[in-house]
Amino acid sequence: MAQTTSVATSAEPSDEGPDFEPPPVARRSGRLTDRWIARLSVAPAMLFLVGLFLFPLLWAVVLSFSTYSATRNQPIEWVWFGNYVDVLTSDQVWERAITTLIFVVAAVGLQTLVGFGIAWLLSRQQRGRGALTVLLLLPMMLSPVVVGAFWKLMLDSQFGVVNRFLEAVGVGQVLWLTQPRLALFSLVVVDSWQWTPFIMVIALAGLTAVPDYLFEAAEIDRASEWFKFRHITLPLVWPLLLIAIMFRAIDAFRLFDIVYVVTGGGPGSSTETLSYHLYKIAFQNSDTAVASAYGILMVIVVTIATQFYVKYLTRVQAK
Amino acid sequence: MRPARALRGGLLLLAVVLMLFPAVWMLITSLKDIQDVYAATVFDFTPTLDNYRDVFVSTSAAGGASDLVTNFSNSVIITALATLLATLIGVPAAWGFSRFDLKGAKDQLFFILSTRFMPPVVVVIPLFVMYRWAGLYDTRTGLVLLYTAFNLPFTIWMMKGFVDEIPGEYEDALMMDGYSRLQAFRQGSLPLLVPGILATAVFSMIFTWNEFTFAVFLTGSTARTVPPAIAGLLGGQSTPWGLVAAAAMVFALPVLAFGFLVRKHLVAGMTFGAVRR
């Protein structure tokens, strides 16, 4: 039986035992048809994701129409869209929305500028580019808790190394984490420290993919450096950069961990993002139903914003 | 042109220093006693390993293992099991999406990706209610199940890329010779996929090991992993900075070691497979 096949290539070690002996051609499909194999290969993964992400989300929708609280033992009433109205008409929520918006714009903006800048420097660097890239990726691989701890230590107004350095060069004490405006700025810095490398690697991939002949052609036409950058490099890197910006913006919009570790939302509520506010409503006030409505609204906002962004993205890429 | 090159080199060096300094500073802090932490000197201190001892040995009079030891063992067990499960479930799914014309495959893949972009705080509210009801709150099983699901989008997207790179004709040829579909996968594609599977698994490990938000809300004291435990140390009136720094170092070390192992795939892994070389 085994002699009838010619597949005994190097891919099949001879000592695998009878398990791997090829069956006769007539039985090759076995008991499982391709269609079933396809379904079964995907089913467990879908089951997990539906069970642990989609189902909880649907449950949250149900809870959001009620007065359910995870800790208080009270009869549940159905208030339908009451919680949604409460959330949308709350001044506190809008305040957090503005804080979050400022954070997203500042953090993603800073990361894009610096990340692209470093990528551009790296793309011009021939020697040791690979090793440098790996070194620069370090912050991304650390837990947000570890990153938060690093910066909470460094930004401490009394014994933080940043203030010590500033004192040494003659600048007085700066209250990085206890002055409202500055605290939000500090969070922007912390988030940017961790995620600038993300923009950097994506921009770098775009920059190194720009074909040399374009520059050579521009060289012949005696184009200026700026012209080359504006009309060759940027148009080719821009679509890729837009994708990176989208990923970062979605991530920054839901920022929670660094706020929790570094400022705890303070001073006052000046660094409370939407996610942090939501956590306080859900786990400190135990208003589970209101928090559910709040969360569903956040998901809706992200989804709509992403849809618009993707539309814009496909238009840019079509050019 | 020469000054321009020097300037570029200098700026790059500055970037590297800025990116590495916080980690170096934490390392230095982990070697200081509390007076030296507050003195914030760079070199002028007597190094001590006491903080590292405190990570593992309880400071109470009775001695014994510290609480952080429990957190570390939870982290190790949960990370290992969740990574294993996500790989066992995710690789076949990636292969299925790559090889077959599944109905609505595009929508399913989009759904899979979108789960990774949901705000964790939103998902964790109903999950908390569900877990308490099902008796999964503050259990390792609960976190293993959640992190398996958490790693699946990444595993499927990464592995689909790797499977796509191996021509399907390879398996077709084996089937012509009488192998079944599954045997063709096992003998044709699987051996070629092993490096990709290992790299993907290492990234799942790193993501699970680092995860904070789900862990802080779905665990109390029994199943608590290291990230919420470190956050707990930071929360009090006076932070034991030496201990925090040493714990953070011990915690980050495996990540750096594994990151070094997969350095070739680092860019692909950290960008969700969006950039591959």
Chai-1 contact restraints between the chains, C-beta under 6 A:
chainA,res_idxA,chainB,res_idxB,connection_type,confidence,min_distance_angstrom,max_distance_angstrom,comment,restraint_id
A,T5,B,D177,contact,1.0,0.0,6.0,A-B,restraint_1
A,T5,B,G178,contact,1.0,0.0,6.0,A-B,restraint_2
A,V7,B,D177,contact,1.0,0.0,6.0,A-B,restraint_3
A,A11,B,Q187,contact,1.0,0.0,6.0,A-B,restraint_4
A,E12,B,Q187,contact,1.0,0.0,6.0,A-B,restraint_5
A,P22,B,G178,contact,1.0,0.0,6.0,A-B,restraint_6
A,P22,B,Y179,contact,1.0,0.0,6.0,A-B,restraint_7
A,P23,B,G178,contact,1.0,0.0,6.0,A-B,restraint_8
A,V25,B,G178,contact,1.0,0.0,6.0,A-B,restraint_9
A,R28,B,G178,contact,1.0,0.0,6.0,A-B,restraint_10
A,R28,B,S180,contact,1.0,0.0,6.0,A-B,restraint_11
A,G30,B,S180,contact,1.0,0.0,6.0,A-B,restraint_12
A,I37,B,R181,contact,1.0,0.0,6.0,A-B,restraint_13
A,A38,B,G96,contact,1.0,0.0,6.0,A-B,restraint_14
A,A38,B,F100,contact,1.0,0.0,6.0,A-B,restraint_15
A,A38,B,L102,contact,1.0,0.0,6.0,A-B,restraint_16
A,S41,B,P92,contact,1.0,0.0,6.0,A-B,restraint_17
A,S41,B,A93,contact,1.0,0.0,6.0,A-B,restraint_18
A,S41,B,G96,contact,1.0,0.0,6.0,A-B,restraint_19
A,V42,B,A93,contact,1.0,0.0,6.0,A-B,restraint_20
A,V42,B,G96,contact,1.0,0.0,6.0,A-B,restraint_21
A,P44,B,I89,contact,1.0,0.0,6.0,A-B,restraint_22
A,A45,B,I89,contact,1.0,0.0,6.0,A-B,restraint_23
A,A45,B,A93,contact,1.0,0.0,6.0,A-B,restraint_24
A,A45,B,L152,contact,1.0,0.0,6.0,A-B,restraint_25
A,F48,B,T148,contact,1.0,0.0,6.0,A-B,restraint_26
A,F48,B,A149,contact,1.0,0.0,6.0,A-B,restraint_27
A,F48,B,L152,contact,1.0,0.0,6.0,A-B,restraint_28
A,L49,B,T115,contact,1.0,0.0,6.0,A-B,restraint_29
A,L49,B,A149,contact,1.0,0.0,6.0,A-B,restraint_30
A,L49,B,L152,contact,1.0,0.0,6.0,A-B,restraint_31
A,L52,B,L146,contact,1.0,0.0,6.0,A-B,restraint_32
A,L52,B,A149,contact,1.0,0.0,6.0,A-B,restraint_33
A,F53,B,T115,contact,1.0,0.0,6.0,A-B,restraint_34
A,P56,B,V123,contact,1.0,0.0,6.0,A-B,restraint_35
A,P56,B,P126,contact,1.0,0.0,6.0,A-B,restraint_36
A,P56,B,L127,contact,1.0,0.0,6.0,A-B,restraint_37
A,W59,B,P126,contact,1.0,0.0,6.0,A-B,restraint_38
A,A60,B,P126,contact,1.0,0.0,6.0,A-B,restraint_39
A,A70,B,V129,contact,1.0,0.0,6.0,A-B,restraint_40
A,I118,B,A15,contact,1.0,0.0,6.0,A-B,restraint_41
A,L121,B,R8,contact,1.0,0.0,6.0,A-B,restraint_42
A,L121,B,L11,contact,1.0,0.0,6.0,A-B,restraint_43
A,L121,B,L12,contact,1.0,0.0,6.0,A-B,restraint_44
A,R124,B,R8,contact,1.0,0.0,6.0,A-B,restraint_45
A,V134,B,R263,contact,1.0,0.0,6.0,A-B,restraint_46
A,L135,B,V16,contact,1.0,0.0,6.0,A-B,restraint_47
A,L136,B,M19,contact,1.0,0.0,6.0,A-B,restraint_48
A,L137,B,L266,contact,1.0,0.0,6.0,A-B,restraint_49
A,P139,B,M19,contact,1.0,0.0,6.0,A-B,restraint_50
A,M140,B,M270,contact,1.0,0.0,6.0,A-B,restraint_51
A,M141,B,V255,contact,1.0,0.0,6.0,A-B,restraint_52
A,M141,B,G259,contact,1.0,0.0,6.0,A-B,restraint_53
A,L142,B,A252,contact,1.0,0.0,6.0,A-B,restraint_54
A,S143,B,N210,contact,1.0,0.0,6.0,A-B,restraint_55
A,S143,B,P227,contact,1.0,0.0,6.0,A-B,restraint_56
A,P144,B,F212,contact,1.0,0.0,6.0,A-B,restraint_57
A,V145,B,F212,contact,1.0,0.0,6.0,A-B,restraint_58
A,V145,B,P227,contact,1.0,0.0,6.0,A-B,restraint_59
A,V145,B,I230,contact,1.0,0.0,6.0,A-B,restraint_60
A,V145,B,A231,contact,1.0,0.0,6.0,A-B,restraint_61
A,V146,B,A248,contact,1.0,0.0,6.0,A-B,restraint_62
A,V146,B,A252,contact,1.0,0.0,6.0,A-B,restraint_63
A,A149,B,V244,contact,1.0,0.0,6.0,A-B,restraint_64
A,A149,B,A248,contact,1.0,0.0,6.0,A-B,restraint_65
A,F150,B,P22,contact,1.0,0.0,6.0,A-B,restraint_66
A,F150,B,M26,contact,1.0,0.0,6.0,A-B,restraint_67
A,F159,B,Y38,contact,1.0,0.0,6.0,A-B,restraint_68
A,F159,B,A40,contact,1.0,0.0,6.0,A-B,restraint_69
A,V161,B,W25,contact,1.0,0.0,6.0,A-B,restraint_70
A,V161,B,A40,contact,1.0,0.0,6.0,A-B,restraint_71
A,R164,B,A40,contact,1.0,0.0,6.0,A-B,restraint_72
A,V201,B,V267,contact,1.0,0.0,6.0,A-B,restraint_73
A,I202,B,T271,contact,1.0,0.0,6.0,A-B,restraint_74
A,I202,B,V275,contact,1.0,0.0,6.0,A-B,restraint_75
A,A205,B,V275,contact,1.0,0.0,6.0,A-B,restraint_76
A,I250,B,F117,contact,1.0,0.0,6.0,A-B,restraint_77
A,R254,B,P119,contact,1.0,0.0,6.0,A-B,restraint_78
A,F256,B,V121,contact,1.0,0.0,6.0,A-B,restraint_79
A,F256,B,T213,contact,1.0,0.0,6.0,A-B,restraint_80
A,D257,B,F212,contact,1.0,0.0,6.0,A-B,restraint_81
A,D257,B,T213,contact,1.0,0.0,6.0,A-B,restraint_82
A,V261,B,A231,contact,1.0,0.0,6.0,A-B,restraint_83
A,S275,B,P119,contact,1.0,0.0,6.0,A-B,restraint_84
A,S275,B,V121,contact,1.0,0.0,6.0,A-B,restraint_85
A,L278,B,V121,contact,1.0,0.0,6.0,A-B,restraint_86
A,Y279,B,V121,contact,1.0,0.0,6.0,A-B,restraint_87
A,A282,B,I125,contact,1.0,0.0,6.0,A-B,restraint_88
A,A291,B,I125,contact,1.0,0.0,6.0,A-B,restraint_89
A,S292,B,I125,contact,1.0,0.0,6.0,A-B,restraint_90
A,G295,B,V122,contact,1.0,0.0,6.0,A-B,restraint_91
A,M298,B,P119,contact,1.0,0.0,6.0,A-B,restraint_92
A,M298,B,V122,contact,1.0,0.0,6.0,A-B,restraint_93
A,V299,B,V122,contact,1.0,0.0,6.0,A-B,restraint_94
